[in-house]
Amino acid sequence: MSFNALRKEYTQRGLSEQDLDADPFRQFTVWLDQAVAASLTEPNAMALATADADGRPSVRMVLLKGLDTGFVFYTNYDSRKGRELAQNPWAALTFYWAELERQVRIEGRVEQVTAEMSDSYFHSRPIGSQLGAAASHQSQIIPSRAVLERRVRELSEQYQEQEIPRPPNWGGYRVIPDTIEFWQGRQDRLHDRLRYRRDAGGQWIVERLSP
């Protein structure tokens, strides 16, 4: 395979300052709604990058499950990402909508959401997902898949016709951005990159970045 031959030309549209909403959260919602309307697969999927206390990074895909003062996702607090966020509470997110030739990049500090918010989301999930979250010691080594499946069966029998309690080590995080960049692919790699950045007074300013 020749990687040099793997090339796509971006031709769909551009992005100007006049196109943007003054509020980056509203602008993100416009783009997310358009990704949903285009019937993209999991348009709320985002790459989450974290780093440990030594600065060693790791990245994985998670799902956006809320948007308020930040971008909310849920996971096991004892997972690798959870341990890294406990050491270094900063993260970066990337949404990539290839069919729309768009990316959104987000950077900011991270906080846990309230227990009430985590409870509400946990109990909105399908029963199988609740059992999976309760059974899994995420990111830990296990001897086989059979061990995991046996634990799910045990919990299913234990909580038959009962509400499954949210595990205390499972819940939500909120990434509170200080920068949000909207990237639109353009012809000849002259992409449009418009970044919202909080100034010293907490107001959003928009800057155009060179591609």
C-alpha positions in Angstrom: 0.0 0.0 0.0 1.2 3.5 -0.8 0.2 5.9 1.9 1.0 8.8 -0.4 -1.8 7.7 -2.6 -4.4 7.9 0.2 -5.6 11.4 -0.5 -9.0 13.1 -0.3 -9.8 16.5 -1.6 -12.1 18.6 0.6 -14.6 20.5 -1.5 -18.0 20.7 0.3 -18.1 24.1 2.0 -16.2 26.8 3.8 -16.4 28.4 7.3 -16.3 32.1 7.8 -16.4 34.3 10.9 -19.8 35.4 9.8 -21.1 31.8 9.9 -20.4 31.4 13.6 -22.7 31.9 16.5 -21.2 34.1 19.2 -21.6 31.2 21.7 -19.4 28.1 20.9 -21.9 25.8 22.6 -24.7 26.9 20.3 -22.3 26.6 17.3 -21.4 23.1 18.4 -25.1 22.2 18.7 -25.7 23.4 15.1 -22.9 21.2 13.8 -24.0 18.2 15.9 -27.6 18.6 14.7 -26.3 18.6 11.1 -24.3 15.5 11.8 -27.4 13.8 13.2 -29.5 14.9 10.2 -26.9 13.4 7.9 -27.5 10.0 9.6 -23.8 9.6 10.5 -22.9 6.6 12.7 -22.7 7.7 16.3 -22.3 11.5 15.7 -21.7 11.9 19.4 -18.6 9.8 19.4 -15.5 11.7 20.5 -11.8 10.9 21.0 -10.9 11.6 24.6 -7.2 12.3 25.4 -5.9 12.3 29.0 -2.4 12.2 30.5 -1.0 10.9 33.8 1.0 12.9 36.3 4.2 12.3 34.2 2.5 13.7 31.1 2.2 10.3 29.3 -0.9 10.5 27.1 -3.6 8.0 26.2 -6.6 8.4 24.0 -9.8 6.4 23.4 -13.3 6.9 21.9 -16.2 7.7 24.3 -19.7 9.0 23.7 -21.0 12.5 24.5 -24.0 12.2 26.8 -24.6 15.7 27.9 -23.9 19.3 27.0 -24.3 22.1 29.6 -21.4 24.2 30.9 -19.2 21.5 29.4 -19.1 18.2 27.5 -20.3 15.2 29.6 -19.4 11.6 29.3 -19.7 8.6 31.7 -17.2 5.9 32.6 -15.7 3.8 35.4 -13.7 6.1 37.8 -11.1 3.3 38.3 -10.4 3.0 34.5 -7.2 4.2 33.1 -8.8 7.5 32.0 -10.4 7.9 35.5 -7.0 7.3 37.2 -5.3 9.8 34.9 -8.0 12.4 35.4 -7.5 12.0 39.2 -3.8 12.8 38.7 -4.2 15.4 36.0 -7.7 16.9 35.6 -7.3 18.2 32.1 -8.4 16.6 28.8 -8.8 17.1 25.1 -11.7 16.0 22.9 -12.0 15.6 19.2 -15.2 15.0 17.1 -14.6 14.0 13.5 -17.4 13.9 11.0 -15.7 12.7 7.9 -18.7 12.9 5.6 -19.2 16.6 6.5 -15.4 17.2 6.3 -15.5 18.6 9.8 -13.7 18.4 13.1 -14.3 20.0 16.5 -11.4 20.1 19.0 -12.0 20.9 22.7 -9.5 21.4 25.5 -10.3 22.2 29.2 -10.3 21.1 32.8 -12.4 18.2 34.0 -14.7 17.7 37.0 -17.0 14.9 38.1 -20.7 15.5 37.7 -23.0 15.2 40.7 -24.0 11.8 42.1 -27.6 12.7 41.3 -26.7 13.3 37.6 -24.8 10.1 37.4 -27.7 8.1 39.1 -30.1 9.6 36.6 -28.1 8.7 33.6 -27.2 5.2 34.9 -30.8 4.2 35.4 -31.7 5.5 31.9 -29.4 3.0 30.3 -30.6 -0.4 29.1 -30.5 -3.1 31.8 -27.7 -4.9 30.0 -25.5 -1.8 30.0 -26.2 -1.3 33.7 -25.2 -4.9 34.4 -22.1 -4.5 32.3 -21.0 -1.4 34.2 -21.5 -3.2 37.5 -19.7 -6.3 36.4 -16.6 -4.7 34.8 -13.5 -3.7 36.6 -12.6 -1.5 33.6 -9.0 -1.5 32.3 -8.1 -4.3 34.8 -6.6 -7.6 33.6 -9.1 -10.5 33.7 -8.3 -14.2 33.0 -11.0 -14.7 30.4 -14.2 -13.4 28.9 -16.0 -16.3 30.7 -15.2 -14.7 34.0 -16.9 -11.4 33.0 -19.9 -13.2 31.6 -20.3 -15.3 34.7 -20.3 -12.1 36.8 -23.0 -10.5 34.6 -25.2 -13.6 35.1 -24.6 -13.5 38.9 -25.6 -9.8 39.0 -28.6 -10.5 36.8 -29.9 -13.1 39.2 -29.1 -11.0 42.2 -31.1 -7.9 41.0 -33.9 -9.8 39.2 -36.9 -7.5 39.4 -34.9 -5.0 41.5 -33.3 -1.7 40.6 -29.6 -2.1 39.9 -27.6 0.3 42.1 -25.1 2.5 40.4 -21.6 1.4 41.3 -20.0 4.0 43.4 -16.9 4.0 41.1 -19.0 4.7 38.0 -20.2 8.1 36.9 -19.8 11.2 34.8 -17.2 13.7 34.0 -17.6 17.2 32.5 -14.9 18.7 30.3 -15.2 22.5 30.8 -13.6 24.1 27.8 -11.2 27.0 27.6 -10.8 26.5 23.8 -13.1 25.1 21.1 -11.9 24.9 17.5 -14.1 24.4 14.5 -12.3 22.9 11.5 -13.8 22.8 8.0 -11.9 21.0 5.3 -11.1 23.1 2.2 -9.5 22.5 -1.2 -5.7 22.2 -1.4 -5.5 21.7 2.4 -6.2 25.4 3.0 -8.7 24.4 5.7 -10.7 26.9 7.7 -9.9 26.8 11.4 -11.8 29.1 13.8 -11.1 28.9 17.5 -13.0 30.2 20.4 -10.8 31.1 23.3 -11.7 32.4 26.7 -9.9 35.7 27.5 -8.8 36.8 31.0 -12.3 38.1 31.7 -13.9 34.8 30.8 -15.4 36.1 27.5 -15.1 34.1 24.3 -13.1 35.5 21.5 -12.8 34.0 18.0 -9.4 33.6 16.3 -8.6 32.3 12.8 -5.7 29.8 12.8 -3.6 29.1 9.8 -4.1 25.6 8.3 
